Amino acid sequence: MMRARTIVVLAALVVAVASMGTTCASGGKAQGPNVLLISIDTLRADALGAYGRTPSFTPNIDALAAEGVVFANARSNAPWTLPSHASLFTGLVPTRHRAIDDRVPINSDAPMLTEELKAAGYRTAAFVTHYYVGKDYGFGRGFDEFQLTEDAPADQITDQAAAWLRDKAKGGPFFLFVHYFDPHTPYTPPKSIRDKHLREGTQLQGDTADVLAIVHKKDPKNYDRNLAGLRALYDGEVEYVDQAVGRLLGRLDEKQRENTIVVLVSDHGEEFMEHGLMEHGFTLYDEQLRVPMIMRWPGVVPKGKAVGAAVSLVDVMPTILELAGRPVPSEISGGSVVPLMREKDMEGAKDLIGRDILAETTRQGPDRAALVRGKKKYIYTPTFLLSGIEFTRELFDLSVDPGEKTNILADNTEVGDDMLRGIVIAGDYQKRRQISLVFGGTEEKTKYFGTLTTNGSFISAYKDNVIYDTDDARQLVSREFGLQKDERKLGFLAFGQDGPNGVHFMTEPETAGVRLDLLVNDERRKDAITFGDEEYRSEAMPLDLPEDLLGVRRDPAAGQFAVWCRDVLVNKHVVTRAEVGDVVEMSPEMVAKLKSLGYVDEGSSIGKAKAAPAAPKSGEAPIPEEVNYRCMPLGVTLPD
């Protein structure tokens, strides 16, 4: 997808740009359309009347849609805030801008929409409401004014942006970015709106504790009522932010309105148990990925047009640049969708129709990706668990199954394999060996202890089953075992798991030797381990991983461990986080804030500078330098 694009403009724009000009080489005043980019966090497309919601609670956004173009089949490139916004501003899929982990900022070499417009003489300002869209991650690049107000309600952000429009947006083209945090959790619309939406007598705070009570079915008697109540509160938040958007658009004076490109998008959607989970960030189903994309420019962008072709957030940056008469960077993932908005330009639009649309995430699990190609959607993930739900590779036919309920991969393996190859090409993935170590579940207070050491580096590690809950302060916590991670050592201590759990990990190099020290109830049970498909007997513990780790997932019995190995796909650009430059360090206060909003930061040091190999203890043999582990193959021939 990284290819140069011919710049095709609307016929009206050719005349407009020719008459207005752009930044002059002699230093003359810049001319061109203003740009107002509005991002509404956590807004599902189907929450808007313009996308079919009945009854509609969004008259202002619906009116904007009626005055411009609605992209009916738009998707985010990631199901959470940081990578999706980075794709919006760079035109790159997450693996390429690299901000796919909340410790990794946008690649400093990535093109940035703001910098492109700033170079053309635009005045630039941003008013944002979340740390993930802040300067620490690179979003401040190119802005004259950048104001982050954590969790500010929509009215406050609107007031800030409106004041800038009044005081600083005169005398030349401007680029204004406004990020609304509503309707993200907690779902807390103003009381007048809350009372309108929430069923009388329903007691919900709309926060993460209420959300996880639904996931874990803590109140079966009121489950349906509480789930409906949370969706009602969410709809109330949507109505509230719609009112704010209406106020913001109303602050454009008549001249500004006629000469302003307005683009309204969301960074991702929100789950309401369609696939067994709530909120966002962890899955790649369409309740997470389908987002609104609406564009208006009176007299230039067609009025009342709906575009059905698949588009995504990476297309916004090149589209804005083309509409503004600016060159589009050649090496980006997206492309200008201007030809799709034209009434008659099939030649210009032909390479936009049927494109592969890529989305990616790494949150609390393995690297995983989804690819939409026409009416087919393929989700790649190594098999893993989240809140007890098993996730694995899936293929859906969206033409007959828009809710993604029926996995047809078993009967369409060739289609799935071809789309998997598409993921590799679109996202620059590579095959790696991943080792899994799982201990058996038991209701008894069995104590599992393990340390894993390597003479290489651990570059990825995640739990087999992450189970979220909330503490007494209603903040997000993981309720299963703790996992300690650094470059050379992994460690865990678990008591009485309800089901199997464990850790999946990779090393760099992937042939690095790994030593295990595993205990059950404080005893080194060298007879309690299965490697691959065979039971293993060792004369000693600790022991080194043997070469033969072939095998599919095995859930060991209580008091037992199972170890196996498989080939997986990983993002080659962030396979070692140390390669991406400066690592974003969060303050304790920010970690606490993210937990209160339903995010978890485990403080992993993986990806920082490598520690020196630990010297063997007296009398202890060194860990083997290289082991050619035999693993279950991926089963698909990948492109070079």
N, C-alpha and C positions, 0 to 999 in steps of 0.2 A: 504494500500500500504506500510505501515511501516513494512517491514519484512526482515529477513536475506536472503542473496543471496549466493548461491554456486558460488565460484570463478571459472569461466571457462575461459581458455586462449587459444589463437590461438596456434596451434601446433608449429609453428615457434617460438612463443614467449617463449614456455616452454624451448626450447633449449637455446634461447638467454638469458633469465633471469638466467637459471642454470649456464651458462658460465660466465655471467657478475657479478652475485651476486647483493646484495643490501647493505645497510649500515650494516657494521659488528658490532656485539656486542662489539668487542674489540676496536672499534674506527677506523677501516680501512676506506679507502676512498670509498665514495658511488659510485656505478655504476648503470647504467640503462639508458634508453632513455631520451633525452631532451624532453621538452614539450613547444611548442609555441601555445598559445591560443590567437586567434584574434577575437575580437568582433567588429562588424561594426554596429553602432547605426542606428536604423530606416531603416534597409534594408529589403525590401520585398523579399521573395524568388523569386517571378516571375519577379524581375528586373534583374536576372542573366541569361545569356545564358545557363548555366548548368541546369537551371530550366525551360527552354523553351522560354526565351525572344528572340524575333526576330525583328529587328536585335539585336545582342548582343553587348553591350558596355563594356564587362568584360572579355577580353581574358585571363587575368592573373588568375582570380578566376576560370574561366572555365578550364584552364590548370591544376590548382590544383585539381579540381574535377575529371578530366580525369585520374589523377595519383593516385586517392584514391577512397573512398566510398562517394557517395552522398545519404543522407537520404532525400528522395523525399517527405516525409510526416511528416516533423518536425514542431513542434509548440513551441512557447514561453508559459511560464506559467503566463505571465502578459503582458499587452499591454503598459507598460512604463518602464523606465530605471531601477529604483531602485529595485523593486521586482523581475524583470526578471533576472538581474545580480546576485541578492542574491540567486535565485534558481540555477543559473549556478554554483555558487561556493559552495553551501551547499548541493545540491542534494535534497532540500526540497521545497515543494510547498509554495507559499507565506504565507498562513495562519500558516504554521509551522515554517518558519524562522522569521516571524512576521514583516519584513520590508516592509509592504504593505501600509504604510502611510509615507509621507515624514518627519514626526517628530519621526519616530520609527526606530532605528538601528537594524541590524541583531541580533537575540538572541545570547547572549554571549556563550550559551551552544551548539549552532549549530555547527556541524562539518564544517571544512573549507578546501577546496582543497589545498590551499597554505600551511596551517599548516601541513597537512598530508604529503606533499612532503618535506617540510622543515625538518620535523622529520626524513625523510629518507636521509637527507644529501644534498638535492638540494639547489643550489643557486637560489634565487628568486628575481624577479624584475617586476615592473608594470609601465607602462606609459599610463596614462588615461587622458581624456579630459573633464570630467564633474563631478561636485560636487556630484551628486547622486551615483557615483562610487568611492567616496573618503573615507578617513579615518574616518570621522565623522559617517559614517554608518557602519563601521566595516570592510571595504574592505582592510585595511592595515594589518590585522592579517596575520602573517607568511611571510611577505615580508621583504627581506634585504634592498631593495631599492624601494621606492614608490614615483612616481613623478606625480602630478596632474597639468596639464596646461590647464586652462579653455578655452574651445572652440578652442583649437589649431587645425590648419588645418592639413590634413593628412600628408603632406610632413614634417611638423615639428615633429610630433609624430614618423614618420618613421625614421627621422634623430636621434632622441633621442634613440629609441630602437636599431637602427643599431650601434650607438656608444657603447651602453652597450654590444652588441654582440661582437664587436671588442675588447673591453678593459677588460670585466669582465666575459665573459661566457666560459673561457677556464678552462681545468683541472678537469672537473667533470660534472655531469648532471645539467641542469638548467631548471627552469620554468620561462618563460617570458610571461607576459600578456600585450597585446597591445589593447587599446580601441580607436577606431576611432569615432569621433563625426559626420563626414560627413556620410550619406547625410541628417542629421537632418536639420530642418529649422534653420536659413534662407537658402534657396537653392541658394548658391552663388559659383558655380564652377569658376575656373580661366577663364579669358576672352576668351582664345582660345577655351576652351571647351564650354563655354556659347554660343559663336557665332555659333558653330557647331550645337547646339541643338535647340536654340530658333529661332522661326520664325521671320524674319526681320520685324522690326517695332513694335514688342510687347514690351511694357514698363512695366516690372515687376521687383520689388526688390527681390521677392521670400521670403518675410518675413511674419510674422503673420498677418499684415494688409492686404496683398494680399490674404492670405489664407481665412480670415474671410470675405473679400469682395465676395468671391465665395460662402461661406456658406450662407450669407445673400442676395446673388444675387443683389449686389449693382449696377452692371453694366450689365443689361440684354442683351444689344446689343452685348457686347463683352464677354459674359459669357463663351461660348464654347471655344473661342480663348484663354481666360485667363486661364481656367482650363487646357487646353492642354499645355499652356505655363508653368504652374507650374509643370506639370508632366515632361515636357521636361527639365526644370531646375533640377528637382530631378534626372532624368536620367543622366544629366551632372555631378551631384555630385557623382552618382554611378560610372560613368566612371573615375572620378578623384580619388576616393578612391581605385578603382581597380588598377590604376597605382601605387599608394602608396604601396598596398599589393604586387604587383609584385616586387617593389624595395626592400621591406623588405625580401621577400622570397629569393631574389637574394643575400642578405647579408649572408645567411648561406653558409659556405664553404662546400666543397664536403663531408668531414667527418661528419660535423654537419647535412647536408641534409640527409644523409643515416641513421642517428641515432636520428632523431627528429620527434616526433609525432606532426603534425600540425593539429590543430582543428580550423576551421573557422565557426563562428555562427553570428547571429544577435540577439539583445535583443527583437525586435518587428518589426512590419511592419509600414505601413503608409496608411492612408485612402485618397482617392481622389473622394469623393462624392458617393462611391458605396452604402452607406446607409445614405446619406444626411449630412455627416460631413467630416471634413478634419483633417489632422495630426493624433494624436494617444493618447491613454491613457484612453479613455472614453467608448469604445465599445469592444466587444469580438468577432467580426466577423473575418473571416480568413484573410482579408486584414491587420488586426492588428496582428494576431497570427501566420500565416504561415511564417516561417523563414528558411534561409538556415542552414544546418548542414553538413559540409564536413570534412572528416578525411583522412589524408595521413601519412603513415609510410612505406617507400619503403622496399619491401621484406617481410613485415609482414601484413600490411593491404592490402586487395585485390585491384588490380588496375582496375579502370573503372567499378566498381560495383555500382548499384543503389539498395537501400533498400526501399521497399514500405511500410513496417510496420510503424505504428504510433509511433513516439518518441517525446521527448520534452527536454527542457533545463535541467531538473533535472537529465537526464541520462548522461550528459556530465561528471560530477565529478566522478561517479563510473566507467565510461568507461576509463577515463584517468588513474585512479588509477589501474585498472586491467591491462591495457596495460603496465603500468610502473612496474608491479609486486608487487604492494602494496595492503594490505588488504583494503577491501571496508567496510566502516561503516555499521553496520547492520540496524540501525534505521533511514533510509532515505526514501524519497518518490520515488526516481528514481531507476534505475537498469542499470548495464552495458549492452551495446548493442553489445558487442563483439560477442556473438553468432549469431546475425543478420548479421554480416559481414563475417561469415564463409560460405564457399561454401556448406558444408554438416554438419549441426548441428541442425537439427530440434528439437531434444530432448532438447538441451540447450536453444533453442529459443522459445519453445512453450509457456512459461509463459510471453514472451514479445509481442506476437502477439495478438491483440485484447484488449490490456490493456485500462483502462480508462485513458484519458489524461485530466488533470484539468488545467484551467486557471482562474485567479481571478483579480478583480480590485475594488477599492473603491473611485476612483477619482471623486470628485464633484457629489456624489450621494450615493445611498445605497450600501451595500456589495452585489456584484453580481459575478456570476461564470458561466463558461461554461465547459461542459463535452463532450468529443468526445469518442464514443464507437463504434468501427467498422466504418460504414458509416453514423451513426447517430450523430447529434450534438444537444445538449440541452443547451440553455442559460437561466439561472435563474436570474431574477431581479424583485423586486417589481416594479409595474408600476410607472414611473416617466418621466419627460420631460427634454430634453436638447436641447437648441436652438429651442424650439417649437416642437421637434420630440418626439413622445411618444415611450418609450421603455417598453416592457413587456416580459413575458416568451415566448420562441420560441423553436420550434423543427424543424430541417432540415434533409433532406435525401441528404447527400453530393454526393451520387452516381449519382443522377439525377439533383441535384441543388447545384453545387459547389459554386455558387455565393450567396447562402443563401438568396434567394428572396421570397420563398414560405414557410410560417409558417404552418406546418402540425400538430401542437399540438392538435387542436380541434378534429381531427379524430384519434389521437393516444395518448389518455390521459394515458393509462396504461404504454406505453413506456416512456412517459415523466415523470410520477411519479416514475418509476423505476430508471431513470437516475437522477432524483432529489435526490433520496435516495443515489445514487452513489456519488453525490456531497457532501452530508452530511458526508459520510464515508471518502472520499478522503481528504476533507478539514477540518474535525472537525467543522462542523457547528452546530448551535443550534437554536431552535425556540425562538423568542422574540416577545413581543408586541411592535408595532410601532404606534404612534398616529400622525395623520395628521391634520393640520389646514390650510385651504385654503381660500383666500378672492377672491371676484369676480372681473373679469376684466371689465374695462371701458375705453373708450377713453377720458372721462372727467377727470379733475384733482382731482379725488377723493383721499382723504388722508386716508390711512389705518395705524393705529398704534396698536402695540400689545406688551405686556410683559407677559411672562410666567415664573412663579416661582415654585420651587418644594422644598420639604423638603428632597428629595433624591439627586440625581445627574443626570444631563443631560449627557448621554454618547455618543450620536450621534445626529447630527442635520444637515440637508441639505435642500436646497431650492427645491421647487417643480419644478421650471423651471429655469435653469441656462442659461443665454444668454450672450455669450461672444462677445466683440467687442474690438476695439483698440482706444486709446486716440490720442491726437495730436502728441505725440511722437512715435506713432505706436506700443505702448506697450499694452499688454493684460489687459483688465479690464472686470469686470462684469457690464452689463449696467442695470440690474434690481435692486431691492431694496437691501439695506444692511441688514446683519444679524449679530447681536452682540451675542456672545456666551460666557458663562462661566459655572462653575459647577452648579450654583443654578438658573441662570436666562438666558432666551432667549429674545431678543428684536428685533423688526423690525419696519421700517418706510418706507412706499411705497406710491408713487404718480402715479395715473392714469396708471395702467398696461393695456397692449394691450389684455391680456388674463388672465385667472386665474393664481394665483401664491400663494405661501405660504411656509410653513415649515413642514417637517416630523421630528419626534424626538423620542428618547427612553429615559427611565430613569432607574436608578439603585437605589433601586430595581425596578422591573417593575411595582410593585403595589404602588409606591410612589405617594402621592397626588400631583396634579398640579392645580395651580390657574391661571386663565386667566383675563387679563384686556385688553379689546378690544375696540377701538374707531374708528369711521368713521367720518371724517371731524371734529375731536376734540370732538365728542359726544359719550358717552357710550350708544351704541345701544343694549340693552339687548334683544330686540325683533328681532335682525337681525342675529341670530345664529341657525344653524341646527346641532343637535347632532345625529350621526348615520343616521337613516332614518326618524327622526321626527323633526319637528320644536320644538324649546325650548323657553319657556318663563320663565324669571327669574325676581325676584323682586329686584335683586341687581347686581351690577357690581363694582368691580371684582367678579368672581364666580369660584367655584371649579368644576373641571371636574366631571360629573356624572358617575356612573358605566356603564350605557348602552351606549356604543359607537359603537355598531354594525353598519355595513353599508359598502357598496362599495364606490368607489370614487364618490363624488358629486361636480360638478362645480357650485358654488353659483352665483346668479345674482349680478349685480353691487350693491355695498353698503352692501353686505351680507358676512357672514363667514360660513364655513362648517367645522365640526370636525367629524372625524371618526377614527376607530382603526382597525388594521389588524395584523395578525401574519406574521412575515417575518423570513428569515434565516439570521443569522449573524455569522461571524467568532468568535468562542468562545475564541480564544487566544488573540484577541485584542478588545474584546467587551468593555473593559475599557482600554483606552490607558495608564492609570496610572499603570497598572499591568505589563507593559513590561520593566520597568527599566528606565534608563536615557532617557530623551526626547531630541531630537536634536533641538537646538535653532538656527535659521538662523539669520544672520546679515541683516540689512536693505539693504546692498549692494547686498547680495546674493538674497534676495527677488526681488530686482529690476532686477537683471540678469535673474532670472527665468521667470519673467514677459516678458522680452524682447524676450525670447525664446518660449513663448507660454504656460508657466506654471503660475499658480496662487497660491499664498499662502495667505490664509485669516487671518492668525495669530490667529487661534482659541486656546483658553486656555483649551478646553475640554480635559480631560485626565491628567491634572496636579493635584497637591494636592487639596483635597476637602476643600472648604471653610466651615466655621461654618454656620449652618442654621441661616438665618436672623430672628431676633426677630420680632414678629408681632407688627405693629404699635398700638398705643393706641386705644383701643376699637375694634381692628380687631381680628376676630377669627383665631386660628391657622389653617394651612392647614391640612387636614386629613392625618394621618400617613400612612394609607393603604387603597387603593381602589381596589377592585377586578373588574377591567375593563372587560367588555364583548366585545370581538373583533371578527371580521370575521376570521374563522379558515383557516389555510394554505391549508387544503383540502387533505393532503397526510399524511399517517401514516409513521412516521420516525423511523429508527432503534434506539434502546436504546443507 
